[in-house]
């Protein structure tokens, strides 16, 4: 650095101190201390039977500098699972989106105070209730993320470990399927690459193997991947609507599509327009997906009703 550059830097630094001291800057954020943080998030994998409750413990860590502002956690419940209303949420947590239809997830937001240091991870015990709509055993996926809160001056060093998909394990006893019109729904989504204009089109393939044709509509519920939202410049497919609109980094958006009934061995596709929010994430990012009868039809086997909605974000320098 030249002497002129050093002099200029010193003058600007001194000027900022004076402006902050006199309150002449436009906002308090201009004078707030900041830290380069490296937040990450994980969770245990509890075992819960349908009709029972349990707790999933979320762990938030920071391997960077101690946070000077709040950090914001988003927790998306697994399929067929609600937040247990009989148990209070951890301090600092609120129900950001509530919907007790077990085929649509709920979202909890938690604010972690400033002062999260490398040697002091925070644990959040999220109370869950697996509903009797779950008639399967195995893993039910949920998703969670953490970022510096919007008003925080902190800068995230690496977004790739700020999110994860994790799961709870559903075990017996499971409820017997009720009598009724039995169908065999399935779904899967491709993994598109993000284009240079920050958009992607995710194709969801879904169908019904029978043994019977559906008598009522089918419902597909999609949770957008971390740092990705619905692309508002492109219309959603007919029958789809956004039930949780949140265009910030901290929480996903949720799309619910109510679609015409499927015949036996009928297969269709659905294309969902997505747009990345930025933030420096690269690689694969995912949200959860679920297909379920929207009416009185009875699903024969729920194990292929679950999936992920994903996008790959290439590194472009």
Backbone torsions as a table, in degrees:
resi	resn	phi	psi	omega
1	UNK	NA	132.0	179.5
2	UNK	-73.3	165.5	178.6
3	UNK	-62.2	-35.7	179.6
4	UNK	-65.5	-42.9	179.1
5	UNK	-64.6	-40.3	179.1
6	UNK	-63.9	-41.3	179.4
7	UNK	-63.6	-45.2	-179.2
8	UNK	-61.9	-44.3	179.3
9	UNK	-60.9	-41.8	179.8
10	UNK	-65.4	-40.0	178.9
11	UNK	-63.6	-45.5	179.9
12	UNK	-63.0	-40.2	179.0
13	UNK	-63.3	-45.9	179.5
14	UNK	-64.0	-38.3	179.8
15	UNK	-64.0	-41.4	179.8
16	UNK	-63.1	-37.9	178.3
17	UNK	-62.7	-43.3	-179.9
18	UNK	-64.3	-45.6	-178.4
19	UNK	-63.5	-40.8	178.0
20	UNK	-66.0	-38.7	-178.5
21	UNK	-67.3	-33.1	-178.0
22	UNK	-92.1	-6.2	-179.0
23	UNK	73.8	23.0	-175.9
24	UNK	-85.4	-12.1	-180.0
25	UNK	-73.1	160.2	-173.6
26	UNK	-66.0	-33.6	-177.1
27	UNK	-147.5	159.0	178.6
28	UNK	-64.1	-28.2	-178.9
29	UNK	-62.5	-28.1	179.2
30	UNK	-65.0	-25.3	-177.1
31	UNK	-106.4	-4.9	-175.2
32	UNK	-70.2	141.4	173.8
33	UNK	-66.1	152.3	179.8
34	UNK	-135.1	165.2	179.8
35	UNK	-139.4	150.3	170.5
36	UNK	-92.1	107.1	-172.9
37	UNK	-105.1	163.0	175.6
38	UNK	-137.8	81.3	-176.5
39	UNK	-77.9	149.9	173.6
40	UNK	-147.8	162.7	-174.6
41	UNK	-144.7	145.4	178.0
42	UNK	-153.1	174.8	179.1
43	UNK	-155.0	155.7	173.5
44	UNK	-78.0	178.3	-177.2
45	UNK	-125.5	85.7	-178.1
46	UNK	-72.0	160.0	175.9
47	UNK	-110.0	123.1	-175.9
48	UNK	-138.3	132.9	176.3
49	UNK	-86.9	150.6	176.0
50	UNK	-55.2	138.7	-177.3
51	UNK	84.6	2.9	-178.7
52	UNK	-121.6	170.5	-177.8
53	UNK	-119.5	163.5	178.0
54	UNK	-168.4	-173.6	-177.0
55	UNK	-131.1	133.9	171.2
56	UNK	-107.9	124.7	-176.0
57	UNK	-95.9	119.5	179.3
58	UNK	-97.4	135.8	-179.9
59	UNK	-117.0	123.9	178.3
60	UNK	-112.5	125.4	-177.6
61	UNK	-124.2	164.5	177.9
62	UNK	-142.3	116.4	178.1
63	UNK	-101.8	11.2	177.1
64	UNK	-106.3	-152.4	178.0
65	UNK	-70.3	154.5	179.7
66	UNK	-59.8	133.8	-177.2
67	UNK	-64.8	141.6	175.4
68	UNK	-104.7	-11.4	175.9
69	UNK	-128.0	-178.6	-179.6
70	UNK	-74.6	153.4	171.2
71	UNK	-111.8	144.5	-174.8
72	UNK	-117.0	122.5	179.8
73	UNK	-101.7	139.5	170.9
74	UNK	-120.1	127.8	179.4
75	UNK	-121.4	121.3	-179.9
76	UNK	-106.8	123.0	-175.1
77	UNK	-67.2	152.4	175.4
78	UNK	-68.1	169.1	175.2
79	UNK	-59.6	147.6	176.9
80	UNK	60.9	20.3	-174.4
81	UNK	-130.8	137.7	175.1
82	UNK	-117.4	167.7	167.8
83	UNK	-70.8	134.4	178.8
84	UNK	-73.0	109.1	-177.6
85	UNK	-71.1	-14.3	-178.4
86	UNK	-81.0	-11.2	-177.8
87	UNK	-121.4	130.8	-179.7
88	UNK	-67.0	146.5	173.5
89	UNK	-68.8	158.2	177.1
90	UNK	-59.9	157.9	177.7
91	UNK	-56.7	134.9	179.9
92	UNK	88.8	-2.4	-177.3
93	UNK	-106.6	143.3	177.4
94	UNK	-139.3	157.2	173.7
95	UNK	-79.3	103.3	-179.5
96	UNK	-72.4	-37.2	175.8
97	UNK	-141.2	125.7	-179.9
98	UNK	-121.6	135.3	-179.4
99	UNK	-159.6	107.2	-173.9
100	UNK	-83.5	6.8	165.5
101	UNK	-67.8	115.5	-173.0
102	UNK	-68.1	-8.2	176.1
103	UNK	-90.0	-2.6	177.4
104	UNK	-121.4	126.5	-175.6
105	UNK	-70.8	159.0	169.7
106	UNK	-104.5	158.0	-177.2
107	UNK	-127.4	127.3	175.6
108	UNK	-106.8	132.9	170.7
109	UNK	-108.5	136.6	178.0
110	UNK	-127.5	132.6	176.2
111	UNK	-101.6	121.9	178.7
112	UNK	-100.0	124.1	-175.1
113	UNK	-62.4	160.7	172.8
114	UNK	-56.7	153.3	179.3
115	UNK	106.2	9.0	177.6
116	UNK	-72.2	110.8	-174.7
117	UNK	-107.8	167.5	-175.5
118	UNK	-61.1	-30.6	-176.8
119	UNK	-101.5	14.7	-176.4
120	UNK	-136.2	67.8	176.8
121	UNK	-64.2	155.6	-179.4
122	UNK	-111.3	139.2	176.3
123	UNK	-115.4	138.5	-179.9
124	UNK	-124.8	121.0	-179.4
125	UNK	-93.8	106.4	-177.1
126	UNK	-94.1	117.7	-177.9
127	UNK	-79.8	128.1	-175.4
128	UNK	-122.8	151.0	174.2
129	UNK	-130.2	112.1	176.7
130	UNK	-81.8	121.7	-175.0
131	UNK	-80.4	164.5	178.3
132	UNK	-76.3	1.7	171.1
133	UNK	-69.9	-20.8	176.7
134	UNK	-79.0	114.3	-179.8
135	UNK	-121.8	46.7	-178.6
136	UNK	-145.5	166.4	170.8
137	UNK	-118.2	155.9	-179.7
138	UNK	119.1	-159.4	-172.3
139	UNK	-90.8	135.5	169.5
140	UNK	-113.1	121.0	-174.0
141	UNK	-80.3	142.1	167.0
142	UNK	-129.3	172.6	179.8
143	UNK	-134.9	149.7	-179.8
144	UNK	-148.6	154.5	-177.7
145	UNK	-152.5	162.3	175.8
146	UNK	-145.3	137.5	176.7
147	UNK	-145.1	158.7	169.2
148	UNK	-58.2	136.8	179.0
149	UNK	-58.5	154.5	-175.2
150	UNK	-53.9	-38.9	-177.2
151	UNK	-85.9	-1.8	-179.3
152	UNK	-76.2	141.3	175.5
153	UNK	-81.1	-5.5	-175.8
154	UNK	-66.6	149.9	179.8
155	UNK	-115.3	127.6	179.5
156	UNK	-81.4	128.6	-176.2
157	UNK	-81.3	-30.2	-173.6
158	UNK	-154.3	110.0	-174.6
159	UNK	-81.2	-12.7	-170.3
160	UNK	-66.4	-25.3	178.1
161	UNK	-107.6	20.9	177.4
162	UNK	-88.2	2.1	-179.0
163	UNK	-146.9	162.3	172.4
164	UNK	-162.0	155.4	163.3
165	UNK	-102.8	130.5	178.1
166	UNK	-128.8	-162.6	-174.9
167	UNK	-158.8	163.5	162.4
168	UNK	-110.8	156.2	177.1
169	UNK	-104.7	121.9	178.1
170	UNK	-93.9	129.9	-175.3
171	UNK	-124.9	168.9	176.5
172	UNK	-68.0	157.8	3.4
173	UNK	-79.8	140.6	176.8
174	UNK	-109.5	147.0	-178.9
175	UNK	-65.4	146.9	173.6
176	UNK	-73.5	145.8	177.6
177	UNK	-67.5	134.6	178.5
178	UNK	-70.0	164.2	175.7
179	UNK	-67.4	149.6	178.6
180	UNK	156.2	-170.1	-178.5
181	UNK	-76.8	110.4	-171.1
182	UNK	-91.1	131.5	-179.7
183	UNK	-128.5	165.4	179.3
184	UNK	-129.4	85.8	-176.5
185	UNK	-83.0	152.1	174.7
186	UNK	-150.8	159.3	176.7
187	UNK	-156.9	155.2	172.9
188	UNK	-157.1	147.3	179.6
189	UNK	-118.4	141.6	174.4
190	UNK	-74.9	174.5	-179.0
191	UNK	-120.6	91.0	-178.1
192	UNK	-76.5	154.8	171.5
193	UNK	-85.1	144.1	176.1
194	UNK	-71.2	129.7	178.9
195	UNK	-77.6	170.7	-178.8
196	UNK	-62.7	-27.0	178.5
197	UNK	-84.7	12.6	176.4
198	UNK	71.9	19.6	179.2
199	UNK	-113.3	160.1	175.7
200	UNK	-152.7	151.7	175.5
201	UNK	-118.1	113.6	-178.5
202	UNK	-95.0	122.7	-179.5
203	UNK	-97.1	123.2	177.9
204	UNK	-105.7	123.9	176.1
205	UNK	-103.4	130.7	-177.4
206	UNK	-143.6	157.6	-179.1
207	UNK	-168.4	-172.3	-176.5
208	UNK	-138.4	119.7	178.3
209	UNK	-89.1	-2.3	-179.8
210	UNK	90.2	-162.3	18.4
211	UNK	-77.0	-11.5	-176.8
212	UNK	-120.1	157.1	170.3
213	UNK	-72.6	151.5	178.3
214	UNK	-72.3	146.9	175.2
215	UNK	-102.9	-16.0	-178.8
216	UNK	-129.5	170.1	-178.5
217	UNK	-63.8	166.8	175.9
218	UNK	-110.4	148.2	-179.0
219	UNK	-120.6	132.3	173.1
220	UNK	-118.5	127.5	179.4
221	UNK	-114.9	127.8	-175.6
222	UNK	-126.0	133.1	174.4
223	UNK	-108.0	123.4	-176.2
224	UNK	-64.5	148.6	178.4
225	UNK	-65.0	161.0	177.2
226	UNK	-57.6	132.6	-178.6
227	UNK	67.5	17.4	179.3
228	UNK	-129.3	136.5	178.1
229	UNK	-122.0	176.6	171.3
230	UNK	-69.0	136.5	176.7
231	UNK	-78.6	108.8	-176.8
232	UNK	-72.8	-12.0	-179.3
233	UNK	-82.8	-7.7	-179.8
234	UNK	-123.9	136.0	-179.0
235	UNK	-69.2	141.2	172.1
236	UNK	-68.8	156.4	176.1
237	UNK	-59.1	154.4	177.7
238	UNK	-56.7	135.6	-179.7
239	UNK	92.4	-8.3	-178.5
240	UNK	-101.8	144.6	178.0
241	UNK	-146.2	154.4	176.7
242	UNK	-90.3	117.7	179.7
243	UNK	-96.0	-22.2	170.7
244	UNK	-128.0	109.3	177.3
245	UNK	-102.6	117.9	-178.7
246	UNK	-151.7	101.3	-172.2
247	UNK	-91.1	17.3	174.5
248	UNK	-93.4	170.5	178.8
249	UNK	-69.9	-27.1	-166.3
250	UNK	-71.6	-35.7	-174.9
251	UNK	-125.5	152.5	176.8
252	UNK	-79.9	176.5	167.5
253	UNK	-109.3	154.5	-178.7
254	UNK	-122.9	129.1	178.9
255	UNK	-112.6	132.6	173.8
256	UNK	-119.8	124.9	179.8
257	UNK	-113.7	122.9	174.8
258	UNK	-106.7	113.3	-166.9
259	UNK	-121.5	158.9	-177.7
260	UNK	-60.0	153.2	-179.9
261	UNK	-56.8	148.8	-179.5
262	UNK	-102.8	138.7	172.2
263	UNK	-80.7	175.9	177.4
264	UNK	-67.0	130.6	-178.7
265	UNK	61.8	21.5	175.1
266	UNK	-88.9	136.5	179.4
267	UNK	-130.7	139.4	179.9
268	UNK	-134.9	171.6	174.2
269	UNK	-127.6	156.4	-178.7
270	UNK	-137.7	130.0	-178.6
271	UNK	-112.4	123.5	-176.1
272	UNK	-109.4	122.5	179.9
273	UNK	-81.5	129.7	-176.6
274	UNK	-127.3	155.4	177.7
275	UNK	-143.1	131.3	-180.0
276	UNK	-78.5	148.1	-179.6
277	UNK	-94.0	-6.5	-175.2
278	UNK	86.3	-161.2	179.2
279	UNK	108.3	-7.5	174.7
280	UNK	95.1	2.9	179.2
281	UNK	-70.6	138.4	172.9
282	UNK	-129.7	161.3	-178.7
283	UNK	88.8	-159.2	-175.6
284	UNK	-84.7	137.9	174.2
285	UNK	-133.4	140.8	-168.7
286	UNK	-139.1	152.6	165.2
287	UNK	-126.2	177.2	-176.0
288	UNK	-95.0	163.6	-179.0
289	UNK	-145.9	150.4	-178.6
290	UNK	-151.6	138.0	169.9
291	UNK	-114.4	140.8	-177.8
292	UNK	-158.0	154.4	172.6
293	UNK	-61.8	138.6	178.3
294	UNK	-93.0	-5.2	-178.3
295	UNK	-132.4	-130.4	-171.5
296	UNK	-91.7	-6.0	-180.0
297	UNK	-62.2	151.3	-177.0
298	UNK	-112.5	121.5	178.1
299	UNK	-74.1	128.1	-177.8
300	UNK	-73.5	-42.5	-175.5
301	UNK	-144.7	113.3	-174.2
302	UNK	-82.9	-6.7	-171.7
303	UNK	-64.6	-29.1	178.3
304	UNK	-99.7	18.3	174.8
305	UNK	-89.1	-11.9	-172.6
306	UNK	-101.8	148.8	178.4
307	UNK	-167.6	-168.8	179.4
308	UNK	-126.8	147.0	169.1
309	UNK	-107.8	112.9	-170.4
310	UNK	-128.0	157.5	173.3
311	UNK	-138.5	143.8	172.2
312	UNK	-104.2	126.6	-178.9
313	UNK	-105.7	107.9	-178.2
314	UNK	-75.1	151.2	174.5
315	UNK	-78.7	127.7	-177.9
316	UNK	-122.9	19.5	179.6
317	UNK	75.8	NA	NA
